[in-house]
Amino acid sequence: MDTESEDPPASRDDLISWLRTRHIDEVECLVPDMTGMMRGKIIPREDFIRNIESGLRLPETILLQAVTGDPAEEGGIQSETDQDIRTIPDVGTVRIVPWYEEPTAQIICDTTFNDGTPVDFAPRSVLKRIIGLYAEKGLRPIVAPELEFYLVETSTDPDMPLTTPVGISGRKESGRQAYGIEAANEFDPVVEEIYAYCEDSRIEIGTMAHEAGPAQIEMNFNHGDPLELADQVFLFKRTVRKAALKHRMYATFMAMPHENEPGSAMHVHQSVVRAADGSNIFVDADGADAATLFHYISGLQRHVPDAMPLFCPNVNSFRRIRLESDAPINVHWGRDNRTCGLRVPDSPPAARRVENRVPGVDANPYLAFAATLACGLLGLDENIAPEPAVTIDAHTLPFGLPLHHHEALEMLGSSSKLRDVLGSRFVDAFIEVKNLEWQLYNRVISRWEREYLLLNV
């Protein structure tokens, strides 16, 4: 049976039938944590079925772990008892795991406290909260992400720089071949594996292109519901890594994996439509730009700098945001101006949209989408005109984004408006986790320090 041409299950009974018809052996219950990593449990099918409604119990600390796996310190957002939370499967997110020999399913779960209320600091809950605020206004946000990533040679020594893998020609790519067809063809076996895995697991990627860095690939997603797209990006990263491993390579979604090559972004195209008829609020009846487009842009300009940790969540992220990079350094906007942090692409009225070019590909997709939509929503409420559009290279204009990880966290923590819209407990929880990562990072002595300080100071 062709399982992927069918609609996903719509109810508990549909899900049970889906699992049994496909002779699923095990189910991976997945929960995205603050970093975007997968947490959860793997259980036999019938055990999963018995727990669909009640959910599996997990400690709330799974949501409050650093990328290293270290838990946030006690005395913060988590309860003193480290209480259990429940993982409730989202029926429609069930998918086949395509790389296992035994039939295995994966399903994304929401998290609730024992009284049934959503865990307010869970990334998926935060995105749902923002979508709900739009729904209260009779609006529905639409997003379309573009993800860049590198293929690199496998290496088990973290002290060694990453290197470019060998392509089908038997050679390593040299130079920069942005949009190069033959350069992309070098990695056809991996790319074809990615497309096959994605098709099998209902991840709807569209176009692919070779980006500017060696063995750097960009894949674009079709536009759609922010929660569905966040789920797909969440699963996509793991899918790409598995496909690369099958071909004896790593795929990395680090924002800046190479010292002297371009970084990797997750550009987010976004628009807003009326829930009643699907019409785009960014244009008037005659197709001209509406005032709401400019209010939305103004919200991004005013609040994206404060939301920076949600777009650039790691210490490595800020290596991408620099003057000599193609990445934006400010939140100026322009029409079809890729040097700006905010771009309005040339498009027909129905597709009028804003592209946020600030996020790195290392961002948690649930939080990046929630943050950019939250900034735009604040702009719709504030009704303030943006700064004039920029028609020159925005990199020649002053830096307008925080320069460092700790500075960005301070700005987020001080933003009362982002706290109101994202949830104050979430903001506190996120900052706890990222401050922990900052402390752990600061314990590491780098190669640069050994090179230049060992015998010179």
RORO-749841 format. One line per field, with one value per residue (C-alpha): x, y, z; residue in one letter; residue number from 1. Coordinates in steps of 0.1 Angstrom, whole numbers, plus 5000, padded with zeros to 4 digits. Each point is the difference from the previous one (the first is absolute). Layout:
c1: c(X, ...)
c2: c(Y, ...)
c3: c(Z, ...)
residu: c(a, ...)
num: c(NUM, ...)
END
This chain:
c1: c(5000, 5012, 4999, 5013, 4974, 4974, 4990, 5014, 4977, 4974, 4990, 5012, 4982, 5015, 5034, 4996, 4989, 5029, 5025, 4985, 4994, 5037, 5011, 5020, 5023, 5010, 4990, 5024, 4983, 5018, 5000, 5021, 5020, 5012, 5029, 4979, 5014, 4978, 4991, 4975, 4995, 5000, 4973, 4983, 4969, 4974, 5015, 4998, 4963, 4992, 5015, 4987, 4975, 5018, 5034, 5034, 5016, 5033, 5018, 4995, 5038, 5000, 4989, 5027, 5032, 5029, 5013, 5026, 4972, 5007, 4968, 4992, 5008, 4973, 4983, 4991, 4969, 4996, 4981, 5019, 4990, 5009, 4964, 4990, 4983, 4980, 5007, 4968, 5004, 4989, 4981, 5006, 5038, 5005, 5025, 5020, 5037, 5015, 5035, 4991, 4996, 4972, 4968, 5004, 4978, 5009, 4975, 5004, 4985, 4987, 5007, 4976, 5002, 4980, 4970, 4998, 5012, 5027, 5036, 5004, 5038, 4999, 5010, 4970, 4977, 5016, 4994, 4964, 4995, 5011, 4978, 4971, 5006, 4997, 4968, 4985, 5003, 4985, 5034, 5021, 5038, 5018, 5037, 5025, 5034, 5033, 5027, 5037, 5024, 5034, 5012, 5033, 5024, 4994, 5024, 5001, 5025, 4982, 5033, 5005, 4984, 4972, 5009, 4982, 4989, 5010, 4973, 4991, 5029, 5025, 5010, 4993, 4982, 5022, 4989, 4965, 4973, 4968, 4971, 5025, 4982, 5031, 5011, 4966, 5002, 5032, 4977, 4970, 5001, 4995, 4974, 4980, 5001, 4987, 4971, 4991, 5001, 4979, 4974, 4997, 4995, 4977, 5025, 4992, 5032, 5000, 5030, 5036, 5031, 5037, 5008, 5032, 5021, 5017, 4974, 4975, 4964, 4968, 4966, 4967, 4967, 4965, 4981, 4974, 4989, 5028, 4995, 5000, 5031, 5018, 4992, 5014, 5032, 5004, 4999, 5019, 5032, 5002, 4990, 5028, 5026, 4989, 5002, 5034, 5013, 4988, 5025, 5028, 4996, 4987, 4974, 5003, 4975, 5025, 4996, 5037, 5018, 5030, 5022, 5003, 4969, 4964, 4977, 4967, 4967, 4964, 4982, 4963, 4975, 4968, 4966, 4967, 4966, 4964, 4987, 4965, 5011, 5037, 5007, 5034, 4999, 5032, 4983, 4969, 4972, 5018, 5032, 5020, 5019, 4977, 5009, 5000, 5031, 5019, 4987, 5012, 5034, 5002, 4994, 5028, 5023, 4992, 5000, 5022, 5032, 4984, 4990, 5034, 5008, 4970, 5014, 5037, 4999, 5036, 5034, 5009, 4970, 5016, 5030, 4976, 4988, 5031, 5010, 5019, 4971, 4969, 4979, 4981, 5014, 4969, 4962, 4997, 4975, 5000, 4983, 5019, 5030, 5019, 5024, 4972, 4989, 4964, 4992, 4967, 5004, 4986, 4967, 4964, 4974, 4989, 5035, 5011, 5023, 5029, 5032, 5018, 5036, 5014, 4994, 5029, 4992, 5010, 4969, 4972, 4973, 4971, 5017, 5013, 4965, 4983, 5024, 4998, 4962, 4999, 5021, 4976, 4970, 5013, 5004, 4964, 4989, 5024, 4990, 5033, 5016, 5034, 5032, 5003, 5009, 5037, 5012, 5037, 5022, 4987, 5034, 5013, 4976, 5006, 4998, 4965, 5000, 5016, 5036, 5002, 4980, 4999, 4990, 4972, 4987, 4999, 4980, 4975, 4996, 4994, 4973, 4966, 4982, 5016, 4993, 4964, 4995, 5023, 4994, 5022, 5006, 5012, 5024, 5014, 5003, 5018, 5024, 5008, 5009, 5021, 5018, 5010, 5014, 5019, 5015, 5010, 5015, 5021, 5017, 5015, 5035, 5001, 5026, 5004, 5009, 5026, 5014, 5004, 5001, 5020, 5034, 4992, 4985)
c2: c(5000, 5035, 5015, 5034, 5010, 4998, 5027, 4996, 4984, 5024, 4982, 4976, 4971, 5009, 5001, 4965, 4987, 5017, 4984, 4965, 5000, 5008, 4974, 5027, 4984, 5030, 5036, 5029, 5026, 5033, 5032, 5031, 5015, 5036, 4994, 4982, 4966, 4969, 4986, 4973, 4963, 4970, 4975, 4969, 5007, 4985, 5018, 5032, 4993, 4994, 5034, 5022, 5019, 5001, 5007, 4988, 5014, 5018, 5024, 5036, 5005, 4984, 5035, 5018, 4983, 5017, 4988, 4981, 4981, 5019, 5009, 5036, 5007, 4994, 5031, 5014, 4994, 4963, 4988, 4991, 4964, 4997, 4988, 4978, 5014, 4980, 4996, 5000, 4988, 5024, 4974, 5017, 5002, 4962, 4990, 4970, 5000, 4991, 4988, 4971, 4965, 4992, 5020, 5030, 5031, 5034, 5024, 5035, 5005, 5030, 5003, 5007, 5002, 4973, 5023, 5001, 5035, 5005, 5003, 5037, 4999, 4972, 5012, 4985, 5016, 5034, 4998, 4988, 5030, 5025, 4983, 5003, 5037, 5004, 4979, 5024, 5027, 4979, 4995, 4971, 5003, 4982, 4992, 4985, 4992, 4996, 4979, 5000, 4973, 4986, 4965, 4993, 4971, 4978, 5008, 4989, 5026, 5033, 5018, 4996, 5024, 4985, 4991, 4997, 4965, 4983, 5002, 4974, 5013, 4988, 5036, 5025, 5032, 5031, 5036, 5012, 4988, 5017, 4985, 4978, 4971, 4978, 5008, 4989, 4968, 4990, 4991, 4985, 4967, 5017, 5025, 4972, 4981, 5032, 5004, 4963, 5001, 5032, 4985, 4969, 5021, 5027, 5028, 5023, 5016, 5019, 5014, 4993, 5021, 5000, 5029, 5021, 4978, 4967, 4972, 5024, 4992, 5019, 4984, 5019, 4990, 5007, 5027, 4990, 4999, 5010, 4970, 4975, 5016, 5001, 4963, 4993, 5020, 4982, 4966, 5012, 5007, 4965, 4986, 5018, 4989, 4964, 5002, 5015, 4973, 4973, 5015, 5003, 5038, 5023, 5026, 5029, 5027, 5021, 5037, 5003, 4967, 5013, 5030, 5016, 4989, 5014, 4991, 4981, 5017, 4991, 5028, 5002, 5014, 5011, 5013, 5004, 4991, 5005, 4968, 5007, 5000, 4995, 5035, 5015, 5029, 5014, 5013, 5022, 4989, 5015, 4980, 5030, 4997, 5004, 5020, 4967, 4989, 5030, 4996, 4963, 5011, 5026, 4973, 4980, 5030, 5010, 4965, 4976, 5014, 4991, 4966, 4993, 4970, 4982, 5005, 4995, 4978, 4988, 5015, 4988, 5018, 5034, 4991, 5001, 5036, 5020, 5027, 4978, 4976, 4999, 4997, 5031, 5023, 5022, 5000, 5025, 4989, 5002, 4987, 4971, 5012, 4969, 5022, 5009, 4981, 5004, 4995, 5004, 4977, 5010, 4980, 5001, 5014, 4967, 4990, 5034, 4992, 5009, 4980, 5000, 4993, 5002, 4964, 4975, 4965, 4989, 5016, 4979, 5003, 5002, 5029, 5018, 4999, 5010, 5029, 5015, 4997, 5015, 5030, 5005, 4997, 5027, 5022, 4994, 5012, 5030, 5014, 5018, 5006, 4984, 5018, 5008, 4972, 4996, 5000, 4997, 4973, 4997, 4988, 5035, 5012, 4997, 4967, 4996, 4966, 4988, 4990, 4973, 4971, 5014, 5035, 4985, 4980, 5032, 5018, 4972, 4999, 5037, 5001, 5003, 4998, 4967, 4987, 5009, 4983, 4970, 4994, 5011, 4965, 4989, 5029, 4993, 4963, 5006, 5024, 4975, 4974, 5024, 5015, 4965, 4993, 5033, 4990, 4966, 5016, 5023, 4971, 4989, 5011, 5005, 4993, 5038, 5005, 4972, 5014, 5036, 5001, 4970, 5016, 5036, 5014)
c3: c(5000, 4992, 5034, 4992, 4974, 5027, 5025, 5035, 5027, 5013, 5032, 5026, 4983, 4967, 5015, 5016, 4966, 4983, 5023, 4999, 4962, 4994, 5026, 5019, 5025, 5021, 5003, 5007, 5021, 4993, 5020, 4988, 5029, 5002, 4977, 4974, 5009, 5002, 5034, 5008, 5001, 4976, 5009, 4985, 4979, 5024, 5030, 4980, 4991, 5037, 5009, 4971, 5021, 5034, 4985, 5010, 5031, 4998, 5024, 4992, 4999, 4965, 4988, 5020, 4988, 4984, 4967, 5020, 5018, 5033, 5018, 5011, 5036, 5027, 5013, 4966, 4979, 5008, 5030, 5032, 4996, 4963, 4994, 4971, 4969, 4975, 4963, 4980, 4964, 4973, 4979, 4967, 5003, 4998, 4973, 4989, 5010, 4966, 5009, 5023, 4988, 5025, 4995, 5024, 5004, 5014, 5015, 5015, 5034, 5018, 5037, 5029, 5037, 5019, 5002, 4962, 4995, 4973, 5012, 4993, 4995, 4975, 4965, 4983, 5025, 4994, 4962, 5006, 5023, 4973, 4974, 5025, 5004, 4962, 5000, 5026, 4974, 4973, 4984, 4989, 4996, 4971, 4999, 4975, 5013, 4981, 5016, 4992, 5012, 4993, 4992, 5016, 5004, 5030, 5029, 5036, 5012, 5010, 5001, 4963, 4975, 4978, 4965, 4967, 4989, 4968, 4973, 4973, 4979, 5026, 5007, 5027, 4990, 4998, 4997, 5004, 4976, 5009, 4980, 4982, 4984, 4996, 5035, 5013, 4978, 5020, 5029, 4980, 5019, 5033, 4987, 4984, 5033, 5018, 4975, 5003, 5038, 5000, 4976, 5022, 5031, 4986, 5002, 4971, 4987, 4967, 4982, 5007, 4991, 5007, 5022, 5001, 5023, 4990, 5003, 5014, 4990, 5003, 5000, 5000, 5015, 4985, 5019, 5025, 5037, 5024, 5023, 4972, 4984, 5034, 5004, 4966, 5006, 5034, 4982, 4970, 5018, 5013, 4966, 4983, 5025, 4996, 4962, 5002, 5024, 4975, 4976, 5026, 5004, 5027, 4994, 5023, 5009, 5019, 4991, 4993, 4996, 4981, 5010, 4966, 4982, 4999, 5029, 4997, 5004, 5005, 4981, 5009, 4975, 5018, 4991, 5017, 4986, 5012, 5014, 4985, 4963, 4998, 4986, 5007, 5025, 4985, 4969, 4993, 4977, 4970, 5008, 5014, 5032, 5030, 5031, 5019, 4980, 5013, 5036, 4999, 4987, 5027, 5027, 4986, 5000, 5035, 5017, 4980, 5018, 5034, 4987, 4986, 5023, 4985, 4965, 5009, 5030, 5003, 5005, 4966, 4985, 5005, 4979, 4970, 5008, 4990, 4976, 4976, 4997, 4977, 5031, 5011, 5026, 5006, 4995, 4972, 4973, 4963, 4969, 4986, 5019, 5013, 5020, 5024, 5030, 4988, 4963, 4981, 4970, 4966, 5000, 4988, 5025, 5013, 5009, 5014, 5030, 5021, 5003, 5033, 4991, 5036, 5013, 4998, 4990, 5035, 5014, 5015, 4973, 5025, 5018, 4969, 4984, 5032, 5005, 4965, 5000, 5035, 4988, 4970, 5022, 5023, 4969, 4990, 5034, 5002, 4966, 4995, 4966, 4994, 4991, 4963, 4977, 4993, 4964, 5007, 5015, 5036, 5011, 4995, 5027, 5038, 5018, 5015, 5016, 5033, 4995, 5027, 5014, 5036, 4987, 4980, 5030, 5021, 4974, 4997, 5038, 5001, 4973, 5017, 4967, 4990, 5035, 4996, 4966, 5004, 5037, 5028, 5014, 4966, 4997, 5035, 4992, 4966, 5016, 5028, 4974, 4979, 5030, 5010, 4965, 5002, 5033, 4986, 4969, 5020, 5017, 4967, 4990, 4963, 4974, 4994, 5037, 5000, 4967, 5010, 5038, 5009, 4995, 4993, 5032)
residu: c(m, d, t, e, s, e, d, p, p, a, s, r, d, d, l, i, s, w, l, r, t, r, h, i, d, e, v, e, c, l, v, p, d, m, t, g, m, m, r, g, k, i, i, p, r, e, d, f, i, r, n, i, e, s, g, l, r, l, p, e, t, i, l, l, q, a, v, t, g, d, p, a, e, e, g, g, i, q, s, e, t, d, q, d, i, r, t, i, p, d, v, g, t, v, r, i, v, p, w, y, e, e, p, t, a, q, i, i, c, d, t, t, f, n, d, g, t, p, v, d, f, a, p, r, s, v, l, k, r, i, i, g, l, y, a, e, k, g, l, r, p, i, v, a, p, e, l, e, f, y, l, v, e, t, s, t, d, p, d, m, p, l, t, t, p, v, g, i, s, g, r, k, e, s, g, r, q, a, y, g, i, e, a, a, n, e, f, d, p, v, v, e, e, i, y, a, y, c, e, d, s, r, i, e, i, g, t, m, a, h, e, a, g, p, a, q, i, e, m, n, f, n, h, g, d, p, l, e, l, a, d, q, v, f, l, f, k, r, t, v, r, k, a, a, l, k, h, r, m, y, a, t, f, m, a, m, p, h, e, n, e, p, g, s, a, m, h, v, h, q, s, v, v, r, a, a, d, g, s, n, i, f, v, d, a, d, g, a, d, a, a, t, l, f, h, y, i, s, g, l, q, r, h, v, p, d, a, m, p, l, f, c, p, n, v, n, s, f, r, r, i, r, l, e, s, d, a, p, i, n, v, h, w, g, r, d, n, r, t, c, g, l, r, v, p, d, s, p, p, a, a, r, r, v, e, n, r, v, p, g, v, d, a, n, p, y, l, a, f, a, a, t, l, a, c, g, l, l, g, l, d, e, n, i, a, p, e, p, a, v, t, i, d, a, h, t, l, p, f, g, l, p, l, h, h, h, e, a, l, e, m, l, g, s, s, s, k, l, r, d, v, l, g, s, r, f, v, d, a, f, i, e, v, k, n, l, e, w, q, l, y, n, r, v, i, s, r, w, e, r, e, y, l, l, l, n, v)
num: c(1, 2, 3, 4, 5, 6, 7, 8, 9, 10, 11, 12, 13, 14, 15, 16, 17, 18, 19, 20, 21, 22, 23, 24, 25, 26, 27, 28, 29, 30, 31, 32, 33, 34, 35, 36, 37, 38, 39, 40, 41, 42, 43, 44, 45, 46, 47, 48, 49, 50, 51, 52, 53, 54, 55, 56, 57, 58, 59, 60, 61, 62, 63, 64, 65, 66, 67, 68, 69, 70, 71, 72, 73, 74, 75, 76, 77, 78, 79, 80, 81, 82, 83, 84, 85, 86, 87, 88, 89, 90, 91, 92, 93, 94, 95, 96, 97, 98, 99, 100, 101, 102, 103, 104, 105, 106, 107, 108, 109, 110, 111, 112, 113, 114, 115, 116, 117, 118, 119, 120, 121, 122, 123, 124, 125, 126, 127, 128, 129, 130, 131, 132, 133, 134, 135, 136, 137, 138, 139, 140, 141, 142, 143, 144, 145, 146, 147, 148, 149, 150, 151, 152, 153, 154, 155, 156, 157, 158, 159, 160, 161, 162, 163, 164, 165, 166, 167, 168, 169, 170, 171, 172, 173, 174, 175, 176, 177, 178, 179, 180, 181, 182, 183, 184, 185, 186, 187, 188, 189, 190, 191, 192, 193, 194, 195, 196, 197, 198, 199, 200, 201, 202, 203, 204, 205, 206, 207, 208, 209, 210, 211, 212, 213, 214, 215, 216, 217, 218, 219, 220, 221, 222, 223, 224, 225, 226, 227, 228, 229, 230, 231, 232, 233, 234, 235, 236, 237, 238, 239, 240, 241, 242, 243, 244, 245, 246, 247, 248, 249, 250, 251, 252, 253, 254, 255, 256, 257, 258, 259, 260, 261, 262, 263, 264, 265, 266, 267, 268, 269, 270, 271, 272, 273, 274, 275, 276, 277, 278, 279, 280, 281, 282, 283, 284, 285, 286, 287, 288, 289, 290, 291, 292, 293, 294, 295, 296, 297, 298, 299, 300, 301, 302, 303, 304, 305, 306, 307, 308, 309, 310, 311, 312, 313, 314, 315, 316, 317, 318, 319, 320, 321, 322, 323, 324, 325, 326, 327, 328, 329, 330, 331, 332, 333, 334, 335, 336, 337, 338, 339, 340, 341, 342, 343, 344, 345, 346, 347, 348, 349, 350, 351, 352, 353, 354, 355, 356, 357, 358, 359, 360, 361, 362, 363, 364, 365, 366, 367, 368, 369, 370, 371, 372, 373, 374, 375, 376, 377, 378, 379, 380, 381, 382, 383, 384, 385, 386, 387, 388, 389, 390, 391, 392, 393, 394, 395, 396, 397, 398, 399, 400, 401, 402, 403, 404, 405, 406, 407, 408, 409, 410, 411, 412, 413, 414, 415, 416, 417, 418, 419, 420, 421, 422, 423, 424, 425, 426, 427, 428, 429, 430, 431, 432, 433, 434, 435, 436, 437, 438, 439, 440, 441, 442, 443, 444, 445, 446, 447, 448, 449, 450, 451, 452, 453, 454, 455, 456, 457)
END
